[in-house]
Amino acid sequence: MTSARNRELGALVPVAMLLTAGFAAVFAQENARLGNLSLIYGAYFLAVCLATHIFLRVRLPNADPYLFPLVALLTAFGLVMVYRIDESLARDQANWFVLGLVLFALTIHFLRDYEVLERYRYTIAVVGLLLLLAPRLPGIGQQVNGAYLGVELGPLSFQPAEFSKICIVVFLASYLRENREVLIVGARRVLGVTLPPLKHLGPMLVVWGASMFMLVFIRDLGSSLMFFAAFLALLYVATGRFSFVVIGMAMFLLGAWFFASTVPHVHDRVEVWLDPYSHPQASGYQILQSIFAQADGGLFGKGFGGGLITIPGTHAALLPAAQTDTIYALIVNELGLFGACGMVAIYLLIAARGFKIALIADDGFSKLLATGLTAVFAIQAFVIVGGVTRVIPLTGVTLPFVSYGGSSIIANFVLLALLLLVSDRARRRANEVGSIGALALEGR
């Protein structure tokens, strides 16, 4: 599969050129003069990507050739935007990018036979749940804007939900691979609706309960939606029964409605989403400013560095949390609707490649694992874009590879490594089958 790796290499060069052009545009806007710093940044970025490419060429020669360049493009996009906001944050982001690639390589090296994860699925599930619970533990938990999202252990601070999503997907993929037949064969039709057998409804109830737990106990609406939507995607792929998905969606909406009516912080989030103008200088300020910033960008935007993120003459935030929660609003403001649509298209292409990997995988666990990882990645992007555009309530979920945050970058590179592992095996087996078929035809 040398040609596949050559396509990957060919795609990385224009990504580095786009990063160089992005930094040049920011420097031109801020300093009114250009030096060679943008070329140096572009060369560093290309060197790191080339080292990763060589590693993939040696370790996973059959892996999908487009996933890593697409992710590199998102990362380049994020580095430029974060640098435009704060140079020191961009340096941290670049360090996390390199650390993410190191863990990416280690994941590929030590999990070449990723099916070993099936044997430890319950241990992995427990680890995932403990990670979700960690932000509420006294002494280490951190509360951000009313939600318990972070953990601080001395100098180390991270968001455990980013790593928990991978653990939960691995567990669900393994469990549904083993029990899919029972869910299908034991299903019954009641009033025209196919219902799963009651004794095997437990996994759905457990995942639903975990989603409601996240919604209420750690106050993380975004992760709650992301986990349950990924579970429904896996359930549909495993069983082929759309009625199971409908039942799951109804359960989630009913639970969300109940807690939005009875739990104060969930109720407040929904109220701000429905009517941010009722408190324009308080709870509604962030979402209103993000909407105004997007409207101000128009179709073509104001250019890199042209948007306002602080009130002129002060350090007060005009666009709150521009590097994390509302970075999509800043992108629309500076690159316009066309630029933002281009970025969304990158996420759609990654999702398309991920689901294609699931389609060509020839064993149940690989198929479900690729589906779950792709679904949770795509849903995470939807949750943050939907929140900033007021399609759904605004949450604290990061935009993968673009928003500032080490936990998100590192966890998503591990997710990418697992996808490429599945891809390498699936494409290698497909090539072997094709070669055997060609030899059989020649023999005839």
GINOR-V380692 format. One line per field, one symbol per residue. psi: psi as a letter, one per 20 degrees, with the letter a starting at -180 (. if undefined). A space follows every 10 residues. Layout:
psi=???
//
This chain:
psi=lhhghhhggh hhghghhhgg hghhhgghhh ijqpbjhhhg ghggghgghh ghggghhghm hjrpihgghg hhgggggggg ghhhgohhhh ggghghgghh hghghhghgi kgmiihhhhk hhghgggghh hhhgiipqhh qppoliqnhr poncipproh hhhhhggggg ghggghhhjg hghghjqqpo kjpppqpgij iggghghghh ghghhggiln hghgggghhh ghgggghhhj ohhhgggggg gghggggghh hhpghggggh ghghmiihmh jdhigghghh ghgghhhbhi rjqpiiqpiq ppirjqphnq lhiegkhhhh ghhhirhggh hgghhghhhg gghghhghhi pjqgggghgg ggggghghhg ggggghghjk hrqprjqqop igqpphgggg ghhggggggh gggggghghh hgghgggghh hhh.
//
